[in-house]
């Protein structure tokens, strides 16, 4: 069966339904040159067939060189437990291009609050042009963790498109 991709959006920050805070969980901005970005992408995405897992060094260099992409490390108690990145786009959109937790930190009730923090950070991102942020969006797949889509929906995201992935 082909994977189904669901595209979701949040069109107003007041539409965010925040998860309960988790003590010791925080986001940390990290530079594109940090080796943690690739390490965490691979550590999280290997079981879900994320594209970053099989990127060549050159493809990673292109990914990391994107001038507007911003990276956030998800820490819990000072330990790196996940990664997020987002990209302001023209017209007031911000795409969350990556969000995930390392497998050993899934199921510990961290994802909802981590996503809450990522959405707030994405909403605060400097726009790609003179248009203020009007929408934060992302996509997930039936290949992702089964809690991913329910987490996005609980935070207030709404589906605006589904498609199948042709491999």
C-alpha positions as a Markdown table, in Angstrom:
| # | Residue | x | y | z |
|---|---|---|---|---|
| 1 | Unk | 0.0 | 0.0 | 0.0 |
| 2 | Unk | 1.3 | 3.4 | -1.0 |
| 3 | Unk | 2.0 | 5.9 | 1.9 |
| 4 | Unk | -0.6 | 8.7 | 2.2 |
| 5 | Unk | 0.8 | 12.2 | 2.9 |
| 6 | Unk | -1.4 | 14.6 | 4.8 |
| 7 | Unk | -0.7 | 18.3 | 4.6 |
| 8 | Unk | -1.8 | 20.3 | 7.6 |
| 9 | Unk | -2.0 | 24.0 | 8.4 |
| 10 | Unk | -2.6 | 26.3 | 11.3 |
| 11 | Unk | -3.8 | 29.7 | 10.0 |
| 12 | Unk | -3.8 | 31.7 | 13.2 |
| 13 | Unk | -1.6 | 31.5 | 16.3 |
| 14 | Unk | -4.7 | 31.7 | 18.5 |
| 15 | Unk | -5.8 | 28.4 | 16.9 |
| 16 | Unk | -2.9 | 26.6 | 18.5 |
| 17 | Unk | -4.2 | 24.3 | 21.3 |
| 18 | Unk | -1.1 | 24.1 | 23.4 |
| 19 | Unk | -0.1 | 20.9 | 25.2 |
| 20 | Unk | 0.5 | 21.0 | 28.9 |
| 21 | Unk | 4.0 | 22.2 | 29.7 |
| 22 | Unk | 6.7 | 19.6 | 30.4 |
| 23 | Unk | 9.3 | 20.6 | 33.0 |
| 24 | Unk | 12.8 | 20.7 | 31.6 |
| 25 | Unk | 11.7 | 20.6 | 28.0 |
| 26 | Unk | 13.0 | 23.5 | 25.9 |
| 27 | Unk | 14.0 | 24.5 | 22.3 |
| 28 | Unk | 17.4 | 25.7 | 21.5 |
| 29 | Unk | 18.3 | 27.4 | 18.3 |
| 30 | Unk | 21.3 | 25.8 | 16.7 |
| 31 | Unk | 23.4 | 26.8 | 13.7 |
| 32 | Unk | 23.2 | 25.0 | 10.4 |
| 33 | Unk | 26.8 | 23.9 | 10.8 |
| 34 | Unk | 25.9 | 21.8 | 13.9 |
| 35 | Unk | 26.6 | 18.1 | 13.3 |
| 36 | Unk | 23.6 | 17.4 | 15.6 |
| 37 | Unk | 21.2 | 18.3 | 12.8 |
| 38 | Unk | 22.2 | 15.4 | 10.6 |
| 39 | Unk | 22.7 | 13.0 | 13.5 |
| 40 | Unk | 19.2 | 13.6 | 14.9 |
| 41 | Unk | 17.6 | 13.6 | 11.4 |
| 42 | Unk | 19.1 | 10.2 | 10.8 |
| 43 | Unk | 18.4 | 8.9 | 14.3 |
| 44 | Unk | 14.8 | 9.9 | 14.2 |
| 45 | Unk | 14.0 | 9.3 | 10.5 |
| 46 | Unk | 15.7 | 5.9 | 9.9 |
| 47 | Unk | 12.6 | 4.0 | 11.0 |
| 48 | Unk | 10.2 | 6.2 | 9.0 |
| 49 | Unk | 12.2 | 6.3 | 5.8 |
| 50 | Unk | 12.8 | 10.1 | 6.0 |
| 51 | Unk | 14.6 | 11.5 | 3.0 |
| 52 | Unk | 17.4 | 12.9 | 5.1 |
| 53 | Unk | 18.5 | 9.4 | 6.1 |
| 54 | Unk | 19.9 | 8.6 | 2.6 |
| 55 | Unk | 21.1 | 12.1 | 1.6 |
| 56 | Unk | 24.6 | 12.3 | 0.3 |
| 57 | Unk | 27.1 | 14.7 | 1.8 |
| 58 | Unk | 26.4 | 17.1 | -1.1 |
| 59 | Unk | 22.6 | 16.9 | -0.6 |
| 60 | Unk | 23.1 | 17.6 | 3.1 |
| 61 | Unk | 25.2 | 20.6 | 2.3 |
| 62 | Unk | 22.5 | 22.0 | 0.0 |
| 63 | Unk | 19.8 | 21.3 | 2.7 |
| 64 | Unk | 21.8 | 23.0 | 5.4 |
| 65 | Unk | 22.8 | 25.9 | 3.2 |
| 66 | Unk | 19.2 | 27.1 | 2.7 |
| 67 | Unk | 19.3 | 30.7 | 3.8 |
| 68 | Unk | 16.0 | 30.9 | 5.6 |
| 69 | Unk | 15.8 | 27.5 | 7.2 |
| 70 | Unk | 16.1 | 27.6 | 11.0 |
| 71 | Unk | 17.0 | 24.7 | 13.3 |
| 72 | Unk | 15.9 | 23.9 | 16.8 |
| 73 | Unk | 17.2 | 21.3 | 19.1 |
| 74 | Unk | 14.5 | 19.8 | 21.4 |
| 75 | Unk | 16.1 | 19.2 | 24.9 |
| 76 | Unk | 14.7 | 17.6 | 27.9 |
| 77 | Unk | 16.7 | 17.9 | 31.1 |
| 78 | Unk | 19.6 | 19.1 | 29.1 |
| 79 | Unk | 19.6 | 16.0 | 26.8 |
| 80 | Unk | 19.0 | 16.3 | 23.1 |
| 81 | Unk | 15.7 | 14.4 | 22.5 |
| 82 | Unk | 14.6 | 15.7 | 19.1 |
| 83 | Unk | 15.0 | 18.2 | 16.3 |
| 84 | Unk | 12.8 | 20.6 | 14.4 |
| 85 | Unk | 13.4 | 22.9 | 11.5 |
| 86 | Unk | 11.2 | 25.4 | 9.8 |
| 87 | Unk | 11.5 | 27.6 | 6.8 |
| 88 | Unk | 9.8 | 31.0 | 6.2 |
| 89 | Unk | 8.4 | 31.2 | 2.7 |
| 90 | Unk | 7.1 | 34.1 | 0.6 |
| 91 | Unk | 3.6 | 35.1 | 1.2 |
| 92 | Unk | 3.5 | 34.7 | 5.0 |
| 93 | Unk | 3.9 | 30.9 | 5.1 |
| 94 | Unk | 6.3 | 29.0 | 7.4 |
| 95 | Unk | 6.8 | 25.3 | 6.7 |
| 96 | Unk | 7.8 | 23.1 | 9.5 |
| 97 | Unk | 10.2 | 20.9 | 7.4 |
| 98 | Unk | 11.2 | 18.6 | 10.2 |
| 99 | Unk | 9.8 | 17.6 | 13.6 |
| 100 | Unk | 10.6 | 14.5 | 15.6 |
| 101 | Unk | 11.9 | 12.8 | 18.7 |
| 102 | Unk | 14.5 | 10.1 | 19.0 |
| 103 | Unk | 12.9 | 6.7 | 19.4 |
| 104 | Unk | 14.0 | 6.3 | 23.0 |
| 105 | Unk | 12.1 | 9.5 | 23.9 |
| 106 | Unk | 8.8 | 8.7 | 22.2 |
| 107 | Unk | 6.0 | 7.7 | 24.4 |
| 108 | Unk | 7.1 | 9.9 | 27.3 |
| 109 | Unk | 4.5 | 12.6 | 26.7 |
| 110 | Unk | 7.1 | 15.1 | 25.3 |
| 111 | Unk | 5.8 | 15.4 | 21.7 |
| 112 | Unk | 2.8 | 17.6 | 22.4 |
| 113 | Unk | 4.7 | 20.2 | 24.3 |
| 114 | Unk | 7.7 | 20.0 | 22.0 |
| 115 | Unk | 5.3 | 20.7 | 19.0 |
| 116 | Unk | 3.7 | 23.6 | 20.9 |
| 117 | Unk | 7.1 | 25.2 | 21.3 |
| 118 | Unk | 8.1 | 24.6 | 17.7 |
| 119 | Unk | 4.8 | 26.1 | 16.4 |
| 120 | Unk | 5.3 | 29.2 | 18.5 |
| 121 | Unk | 8.9 | 29.6 | 17.3 |
| 122 | Unk | 7.8 | 29.1 | 13.7 |
| 123 | Unk | 5.1 | 31.8 | 14.2 |
| 124 | Unk | 7.8 | 34.1 | 15.5 |
| 125 | Unk | 10.1 | 33.5 | 12.6 |
| 126 | Unk | 11.2 | 36.5 | 10.5 |
| 127 | Unk | 9.1 | 36.5 | 7.3 |
| 128 | Unk | 10.7 | 35.7 | 4.0 |
| 129 | Unk | 9.3 | 38.9 | 2.6 |
| 130 | Unk | 7.3 | 41.9 | 4.0 |
| 131 | Unk | 4.2 | 39.7 | 4.6 |
| 132 | Unk | 3.8 | 38.7 | 8.3 |
| 133 | Unk | 3.3 | 35.1 | 9.1 |
| 134 | Unk | -0.2 | 34.0 | 8.3 |
| 135 | Unk | 0.1 | 30.3 | 8.2 |
| 136 | Unk | 2.3 | 27.5 | 9.6 |
| 137 | Unk | 2.1 | 24.3 | 7.8 |
| 138 | Unk | 3.7 | 20.8 | 7.6 |
| 139 | Unk | 3.1 | 17.4 | 6.2 |
| 140 | Unk | 3.1 | 13.9 | 7.7 |
| 141 | Unk | 2.9 | 10.4 | 6.2 |
| 142 | Unk | 1.3 | 7.1 | 7.1 |
| 143 | Unk | 4.9 | 6.0 | 7.4 |
| 144 | Unk | 5.6 | 8.4 | 10.3 |
| 145 | Unk | 5.0 | 7.5 | 13.9 |
| 146 | Unk | 1.3 | 6.7 | 14.5 |
| 147 | Unk | 1.1 | 9.5 | 17.1 |
| 148 | Unk | 2.3 | 12.2 | 14.6 |
| 149 | Unk | -1.0 | 13.0 | 12.9 |
| 150 | Unk | -3.1 | 12.8 | 16.1 |
| 151 | Unk | -0.6 | 15.2 | 17.8 |
| 152 | Unk | -0.9 | 17.7 | 15.0 |
| 153 | Unk | -4.7 | 17.6 | 15.1 |
| 154 | Unk | -4.8 | 18.0 | 18.8 |
| 155 | Unk | -2.6 | 21.1 | 18.5 |
| 156 | Unk | -5.2 | 22.6 | 16.2 |
| 157 | Unk | -3.8 | 21.8 | 12.7 |
| 158 | Unk | -6.3 | 21.1 | 10.0 |
| 159 | Unk | -5.8 | 19.0 | 6.9 |
| 160 | Unk | -5.9 | 20.8 | 3.6 |
| 161 | Unk | -4.7 | 18.1 | 1.3 |
| 162 | Unk | -3.8 | 14.4 | 1.1 |
| 163 | Unk | -1.9 | 12.6 | -1.6 |
| 164 | Unk | -0.2 | 9.3 | -2.2 |
| 165 | Unk | 3.5 | 9.0 | -2.6 |
| 166 | Unk | 4.7 | 7.4 | -5.8 |
| 167 | Unk | 8.0 | 5.6 | -5.3 |
